[in-house]
Amino acid sequence: MKHQPIWIESFDYFRAKNPFSGNGGKLGFKIFPEKDEDRLRVVIWEGMNCCEKSTPREERCYPFSEEGLAEASSWVRQEIEESRRQMEEEEY
């Protein structure tokens, strides 16, 4: 089954202190720029509710940099792809 790619904002968006959220499969994710701690905090949860109304499945922190965002984005995409595969297996 073909899925829409997971799109994540550029580092400039986070540099302006903007959080970003999205979803794919059964998972939602949110990236919080925490400039004071010099990190990007990424939360992944299951379900259709927003981050603040959900129990995190996993949370990771990455350096507040372009490279850190690339690592965070890669992890989010990997987790969502795995979730999508599991959903497809459950359908069969």
KESE-530559 format. One record per residue (C-alpha): residue number from 1; residue in one letter; x, y, z. Coordinates in nm, 4 decimals, padded with zeros to 6 digits, m for minus. Layout:
(NUM,"A",(X,Y,Z))
...
This chain:
(1,"M",(00.0000,00.0000,00.0000))
(2,"K",(00.1336,00.3441,m00.0934))
(3,"H",(00.1492,00.5995,00.1874))
(4,"Q",(00.2080,00.9707,00.1892))
(5,"P",(00.5626,01.0572,00.2916))
(6,"I",(00.6127,01.2043,00.6376))
(7,"W",(00.6970,01.5717,00.6004))
(8,"I",(00.8863,01.7593,00.8721))
(9,"E",(00.9678,02.1314,00.8744))
(10,"S",(01.3188,02.2653,00.8135))
(11,"F",(01.5541,02.3546,01.0958))
(12,"D",(01.4784,02.7264,01.0518))
(13,"Y",(01.1217,02.6548,01.1653))
(14,"F",(01.2503,02.5057,01.4915))
(15,"R",(01.5110,02.7777,01.5339))
(16,"A",(01.2132,03.0157,01.5661))
(17,"K",(01.0975,02.8069,01.8683))
(18,"N",(00.8015,02.6486,01.6867))
(19,"P",(00.6935,02.2943,01.7826))
(20,"F",(00.5814,02.0657,01.4998))
(21,"S",(00.3461,01.7684,01.5029))
(22,"G",(00.2265,01.5109,01.2548))
(23,"N",(00.1092,01.1531,01.2274))
(24,"G",(00.1250,00.8365,01.0246))
(25,"G",(m00.0136,00.4893,01.0773))
(26,"K",(m00.1326,00.4617,01.4361))
(27,"L",(00.1325,00.7042,01.5608))
(28,"G",(00.1465,01.0724,01.6283))
(29,"F",(00.4667,01.2663,01.6845))
(30,"K",(00.5671,01.6092,01.8068))
(31,"I",(00.9046,01.7808,01.7930))
(32,"F",(00.9693,02.0437,02.0587))
(33,"P",(01.2596,02.2861,02.0114))
(34,"E",(01.4178,02.3402,02.3520))
(35,"K",(01.6794,02.6051,02.2780))
(36,"D",(01.7630,02.6650,02.6451))
(37,"E",(01.8630,02.2982,02.6783))
(38,"D",(02.0178,02.3026,02.3277))
(39,"R",(01.8068,02.0060,02.2169))
(40,"L",(01.5100,01.8874,02.0142))
(41,"R",(01.2742,01.6712,02.2192))
(42,"V",(01.0680,01.4245,02.0174))
(43,"V",(00.7603,01.2481,02.1523))
(44,"I",(00.5806,00.9599,01.9785))
(45,"W",(00.2433,00.8279,02.0943))
(46,"E",(m00.0296,00.5943,01.9724))
(47,"G",(m00.3808,00.7061,01.8895))
(48,"M",(m00.5676,00.9953,01.7386))
(49,"N",(m00.5484,01.2353,02.0339))
(50,"C",(m00.2998,01.5196,02.0545))
(51,"C",(00.0319,01.4838,02.2333))
(52,"E",(m00.0886,01.6616,02.5437))
(53,"K",(m00.3851,01.4215,02.5812))
(54,"S",(m00.1866,01.1028,02.5151))
(55,"T",(00.0566,00.8803,02.6985))
(56,"P",(00.3965,00.8910,02.5267))
(57,"R",(00.5094,00.5639,02.3767))
(58,"E",(00.8645,00.6903,02.3536))
(59,"E",(01.0554,01.0144,02.3914))
(60,"R",(01.4044,01.0992,02.2674))
(61,"C",(01.6251,01.4058,02.2601))
(62,"Y",(01.8588,01.5149,01.9833))
(63,"P",(02.1070,01.8019,01.9487))
(64,"F",(01.9541,02.1372,01.8540))
(65,"S",(02.1141,02.1426,01.5084))
(66,"E",(02.0449,02.0536,01.1463))
(67,"E",(02.2137,01.7181,01.2074))
(68,"G",(02.0034,01.6587,01.5188))
(69,"L",(01.6865,01.7322,01.3241))
(70,"A",(01.7971,01.4901,01.0507))
(71,"E",(01.8480,01.2186,01.3152))
(72,"A",(01.5125,01.2955,01.4792))
(73,"S",(01.3346,01.2931,01.1429))
(74,"S",(01.4910,00.9610,01.0512))
(75,"W",(01.3787,00.8066,01.3808))
(76,"V",(01.0216,00.9391,01.3421))
(77,"R",(00.9964,00.8064,00.9860))
(78,"Q",(01.1344,00.4678,01.0898))
(79,"E",(00.8833,00.4355,01.3740))
(80,"I",(00.5925,00.5353,01.1502))
(81,"E",(00.6962,00.2948,00.8749))
(82,"E",(00.7090,00.0132,01.1290))
(83,"S",(00.3642,00.1127,01.2566))
(84,"R",(00.2277,00.1097,00.9014))
(85,"R",(00.3735,m00.2370,00.8362))
(86,"Q",(00.2094,m00.3683,01.1520))
(87,"M",(m00.1243,m00.2175,01.0521))
(88,"E",(m00.1051,m00.3837,00.7095))
(89,"E",(m00.0198,m00.7213,00.8669))
(90,"E",(m00.3193,m00.6909,01.1003))
(91,"E",(m00.5470,m00.6339,00.8012))
(92,"Y",(m00.4539,m00.9707,00.6483))
